[in-house]
Amino acid sequence: MLGGGSMGKKLFIGYILAALALFLFSYTQVDLSLTLSRFSIYQTIQKSFQYIGYYQRPTATALYVGLVGIFFTLYGFTLFAVRRGKLSHVGLWRVIIALTIILVFSYPAFSYDLFNYMFDAKTILVYHKNPYLVTPLEFSGVEPWLSFMHWTHEPTNYMPFWIVLSLPAYLLGFGYFLGIMWSFKALVAGAYLVTIWFIGRILSRLDAKHSLLGMAIFAFNPLVIFESLVSGHNDVVMLALAMIAYWLYLQRKRLPSFFALALSIATKLMTAFLVPVFFLGWQRNWALWAMIFAFIAVGTQRELLPWYVIWLVPFYALLPRLDWMLTIGTGASLGFLFSYAPFLYFGDYNPPVSTLKLWCVATPIMLSLVWIGYRLICPPNRPQV
């Protein structure tokens, strides 16, 4: 009924339970200065969740690490099921849709960026100001959101097309904070679904046998789920437009393709690294290396943040036979998600948090490299899938 037989049903149930657990955990991280509802019953519930997140930090950290472990275990089983033909296209999409519906209503637990997106739209629609010319702090005394927002001392650094997209999302919230927050989450969730869809469409043309695997590599990557469906980062909107651009390129619609790529760049600048790839013939491996270069280039200038890994995932998902890249990408995803654990435990970024974060990131990546080396020395007996 769920597609893919017994395995499909088990994965569906597993992801539903994991998503519900992540949904509940996300509300342990609601900022102490933020009241999501004025209903007294809800406030009592919210405070009990916040008590776990802020005053029972070892428990919150253990819950978080457990959730990460559960999602990576499910990820492994999902890729295994797809490779073995035990999860159908319909079954895959049913799990994806269920995940999306649940997590679109989660709290952006691991980042404050979503609130800055919301305030940029509010700056235009409510205060009739240009967010590139004013800072949120200039609205002190009249703006209640400033009590929980971060990065209030500088104008927006988000790209123009993203701000354009944010305006209808703000309006669809009808002036209610939760409605606005969920509208922005829905916008990002829509981009997540579009990205998956076009990965499938692209691979149906280039590598039809592995199109379902490519979709699963992106859709169920836990870092993609946590950073897109929970935290609501706009990187996946940039990637959705890049996938549309590549699909149009394959259709030999060069001008619409370049326009879609330009919109992707105007959403977030990193896909500018794909411009040379566009003019050189847009091969999948070239696009992957271009985004790897973008990732490394950013890393030479500033700290690499967990959601930056998302830039790479759809591009190696388009190369589903590239097992070594999947291994490294999975190791990086695990490491960067674990990097939240020291902050959850200590509640600040004072020593030894920075050192612990580095070890959290480096250890899974190093282990993935060791695994690749082992496979090169002792290749599996079975043929490559």
C-alpha positions in Angstrom: 0.0 0.0 0.0 2.8 2.4 0.8 5.0 1.2 -2.1 8.0 -1.0 -1.9 6.3 -3.7 0.3 7.4 -4.4 3.9 10.5 -2.3 3.7 8.6 0.7 2.4 6.1 0.4 5.3 8.8 0.1 7.9 10.7 3.1 6.5 7.4 5.2 6.4 6.7 4.4 10.0 10.3 5.0 11.1 10.5 8.4 9.4 7.1 9.4 10.8 8.2 8.6 14.4 11.6 10.2 13.9 10.0 13.4 12.4 7.6 13.7 15.2 10.4 13.3 17.7 12.4 16.0 15.9 9.4 18.2 15.7 8.9 18.0 19.5 12.7 18.4 20.2 12.8 21.6 18.1 10.5 23.3 20.6 13.0 22.7 23.4 15.1 25.4 21.7 12.5 28.2 21.5 14.3 31.4 22.6 13.6 32.3 26.2 12.6 35.8 25.0 10.1 34.5 22.5 6.5 33.7 23.3 4.9 31.9 20.4 1.3 32.0 21.7 -0.6 33.9 24.4 -2.7 30.9 25.3 -1.8 30.0 28.9 -2.0 26.3 28.3 0.5 26.6 25.4 2.8 28.8 27.5 2.9 26.1 30.2 3.8 23.5 27.6 6.4 25.8 26.0 8.1 26.5 29.3 8.3 22.8 30.1 10.0 22.2 26.7 12.3 25.2 27.2 13.3 23.8 30.6 14.7 20.7 28.9 16.5 22.7 26.3 18.0 25.4 28.5 18.2 23.9 32.1 18.6 20.2 31.4 21.3 20.6 28.8 22.9 17.1 29.2 19.5 15.6 28.6 18.8 17.9 25.6 22.2 17.0 24.1 21.6 13.3 24.5 18.2 13.6 22.8 19.8 15.6 20.0 22.6 13.1 19.4 20.1 10.3 19.6 17.9 12.0 16.9 20.9 12.5 14.6 21.8 8.8 15.1 18.2 7.7 14.3 18.1 9.8 11.1 21.4 8.5 9.8 20.4 4.9 10.6 17.2 5.5 8.6 19.3 7.1 5.8 21.4 4.0 5.5 18.4 1.7 5.4 16.7 3.9 2.8 19.7 3.9 0.5 20.0 0.1 1.0 16.3 -0.3 0.2 16.5 1.8 -3.0 19.6 0.0 -4.2 17.8 -3.4 -3.7 14.7 -2.2 -5.4 12.7 -2.5 -2.1 11.4 1.1 -2.2 9.2 2.3 -5.0 9.0 5.7 -6.5 5.5 6.2 -4.9 6.8 4.9 -1.6 9.7 7.3 -1.7 7.5 10.3 -2.3 5.0 9.3 0.4 7.8 9.3 3.0 9.1 12.6 1.6 5.7 14.3 1.8 5.0 13.0 5.3 8.4 14.3 6.5 7.8 17.7 4.9 4.3 18.1 6.4 5.4 17.3 9.9 8.6 19.3 9.9 7.3 22.4 8.2 5.6 23.1 11.6 8.8 22.6 13.6 10.6 25.5 15.3 13.9 26.6 13.6 15.9 25.1 16.4 19.4 25.4 15.1 19.6 28.9 13.6 18.1 32.4 13.9 18.5 33.1 10.2 14.8 32.5 9.6 13.9 35.4 11.8 16.2 37.7 9.9 14.4 36.6 6.6 11.1 37.4 8.2 12.3 40.8 9.5 13.7 41.8 6.1 10.2 41.3 4.6 8.7 43.2 7.5 11.1 46.1 7.0 9.7 46.5 3.5 6.0 45.7 4.0 5.4 47.2 7.5 8.0 49.9 7.9 8.4 50.7 4.2 12.2 50.9 4.5 15.0 49.4 2.4 16.6 46.5 4.4 19.9 47.2 2.6 20.0 50.7 4.1 18.7 50.3 7.6 19.5 48.0 10.5 17.0 46.2 12.7 18.3 48.1 15.7 17.0 51.3 14.2 13.5 50.0 15.1 14.3 49.7 18.8 11.4 50.7 21.0 8.8 49.8 18.5 9.8 46.3 17.2 9.2 43.4 19.7 11.1 40.9 17.5 14.4 42.5 18.5 14.3 40.8 21.9 15.1 37.4 20.3 16.7 38.3 16.9 20.5 38.0 16.2 22.6 40.1 13.9 20.5 43.2 14.5 23.4 45.6 14.2 23.9 45.5 10.4 21.7 45.8 7.3 20.6 42.6 5.5 23.2 40.7 3.5 20.7 38.5 1.7 20.4 38.6 -2.0 17.6 40.5 -3.9 15.6 37.7 -5.4 15.4 36.0 -2.0 14.0 39.1 -0.5 11.4 39.3 -3.3 10.4 35.7 -2.6 10.1 36.5 1.1 7.4 39.2 0.6 4.5 36.9 -0.3 5.6 34.5 2.4 5.3 37.3 4.9 1.9 38.3 3.6 0.6 34.8 3.8 1.2 34.9 7.6 -1.6 37.5 7.9 0.4 39.4 10.6 0.6 36.5 13.1 4.1 35.5 14.1 3.5 31.7 13.9 1.7 32.1 10.6 4.6 34.1 9.2 7.2 31.6 10.5 5.4 28.7 9.1 4.9 30.5 5.7 8.6 30.9 5.4 9.1 27.3 6.4 6.6 26.3 3.7 8.5 28.3 1.1 11.8 26.5 2.0 10.0 23.1 2.1 8.6 23.8 -1.3 12.1 24.4 -2.6 13.2 21.1 -1.0 10.5 19.2 -2.9 11.3 21.0 -6.2 15.0 20.1 -5.8 14.1 16.4 -5.3 11.7 16.4 -8.2 14.3 17.9 -10.6 17.1 15.6 -9.4 14.7 12.8 -10.5 13.9 14.4 -13.8 17.6 15.1 -14.6 18.6 11.5 -13.7 15.7 10.0 -15.7 17.4 11.5 -18.7 21.1 10.9 -17.8 21.0 7.7 -15.6 17.5 6.4 -15.4 18.5 3.2 -13.6 19.7 5.3 -10.6 17.3 8.2 -10.6 15.5 7.0 -7.5 18.8 6.5 -5.7 19.9 10.1 -6.6 16.6 11.5 -5.2 17.0 9.5 -2.0 20.6 10.6 -1.5 19.4 14.2 -1.4 15.9 13.9 0.1 16.9 11.8 3.2 20.3 13.3 3.9 19.8 14.2 7.6 21.7 17.4 7.3 19.4 18.5 4.5 16.4 17.6 6.6 17.6 19.4 9.7 18.9 22.5 8.0 16.1 22.9 5.4 12.9 21.5 6.9 13.7 22.4 10.5 15.9 25.5 10.4 14.5 26.8 7.2 17.7 28.0 5.5 17.3 29.5 2.1 20.2 27.6 0.5 17.8 25.0 -0.8 15.9 27.7 -2.7 19.1 28.5 -4.4 19.7 24.8 -5.2 16.1 24.3 -6.5 16.7 27.1 -9.0 20.1 25.6 -10.0 18.4 22.2 -10.6 15.8 23.9 -12.8 18.6 25.6 -14.7 20.3 22.3 -15.3 17.1 20.6 -16.4 16.4 23.4 -18.9 20.0 23.1 -20.1 19.5 19.5 -20.9 16.3 20.5 -22.8 18.6 22.7 -24.9 16.7 25.8 -23.6 19.9 27.8 -23.1 18.4 31.2 -22.4 15.7 30.1 -19.9 18.4 27.9 -18.3 20.7 30.9 -17.9 17.9 33.0 -16.5 17.1 30.3 -13.9 20.8 30.1 -13.0 20.8 33.9 -12.6 17.8 33.7 -10.3 19.7 31.1 -8.3 22.6 33.4 -7.9 20.3 36.3 -7.1 18.9 34.1 -4.3 22.3 33.2 -2.8 25.6 33.9 -4.4 27.3 30.5 -4.3 25.9 29.2 -7.5 27.9 31.9 -9.3 30.6 29.2 -9.4 28.4 27.3 -11.9 28.6 30.1 -14.5 31.8 28.7 -16.1 30.3 25.2 -16.0 27.3 26.6 -17.9 29.5 27.9 -20.7 31.7 24.9 -20.8 28.8 22.4 -21.4 27.5 21.7 -17.9 28.7 18.3 -17.1 27.6 16.8 -13.8 31.1 16.2 -12.5 32.2 19.7 -13.4 29.3 21.1 -11.5 30.1 19.1 -8.5 33.8 20.2 -8.5 32.7 23.8 -9.0 30.6 23.6 -5.8 33.3 21.8 -3.9 35.6 24.7 -4.9 33.0 27.2 -3.7 32.8 25.3 -0.4 36.5 25.4 0.1 36.8 29.0 -1.0 34.3 30.1 1.6 36.2 28.0 4.2 39.4 30.0 3.6 37.5 33.2 4.4 35.3 32.3 7.4 34.0 29.4 9.5 32.2 26.8 7.6 28.7 26.5 9.0 26.7 23.3 8.9 24.2 24.2 6.3 26.9 25.1 3.8 27.3 21.3 3.2 23.9 21.4 1.5 25.5 23.2 -1.4 27.2 19.9 -2.4 24.5 17.3 -1.8 22.3 17.7 -4.9 25.4 17.8 -7.1 26.7 14.4 -5.9 23.2 13.1 -5.8 23.2 13.7 -9.6 26.2 11.3 -9.6 24.7 8.4 -7.6 27.3 5.9 -8.7 30.0 8.0 -7.1 30.3 6.0 -3.9 33.4 7.8 -2.6 31.7 11.2 -2.8 28.6 9.9 -1.1 30.8 8.5 1.7 32.6 11.8 2.2 29.3 13.8 2.0 27.6 11.5 4.5 30.6 11.8 6.8 30.6 15.6 6.5 26.9 15.8 7.1 27.2 13.7 10.2 30.1 15.7 11.5 28.5 19.1 10.9 25.3 18.0 12.6 27.2 16.7 15.6 29.0 20.1 15.8 25.8 21.5 17.4 26.2 19.2 20.3 28.9 21.1 22.3 26.7 24.3 22.2 23.6 22.4 23.2 25.6 21.0 26.2 27.4 24.1 27.3 25.0 26.8 26.1 27.7 29.2 24.8 30.8 29.3 22.5 33.4 29.7 25.2 36.3 27.1 25.4 36.3 24.2 25.0 33.3 24.5 22.6 35.3 25.5 19.5 37.7 22.6 20.0 35.0 20.1 20.5 33.1 21.4 17.4 36.3 20.9 15.4 36.6 17.3 16.6 32.9 16.6 16.0 33.3 17.7 12.4 36.7 16.2 11.7 36.2 12.7 13.2 33.4 11.5 10.9 35.1 13.0 7.8 38.4 11.2 8.7 36.6 8.0 9.3 34.9 8.3 5.9 38.3 8.8 4.3 39.7 5.7 6.1 36.7 3.7 4.9 37.3 4.8 1.3 41.0 3.8 1.6 40.0 0.4 3.0 37.6 -0.1 0.1 40.4 0.8 -2.4 42.7 -1.8 -0.8 40.0 -4.4 -0.2 37.3 -3.9 -2.7 34.0 -5.7 -2.2 33.4 -8.9 -4.0 30.0 -8.0 -5.3 29.8 -5.9 -8.5 29.2 -2.2 -8.3 25.5 -1.4 -8.1 
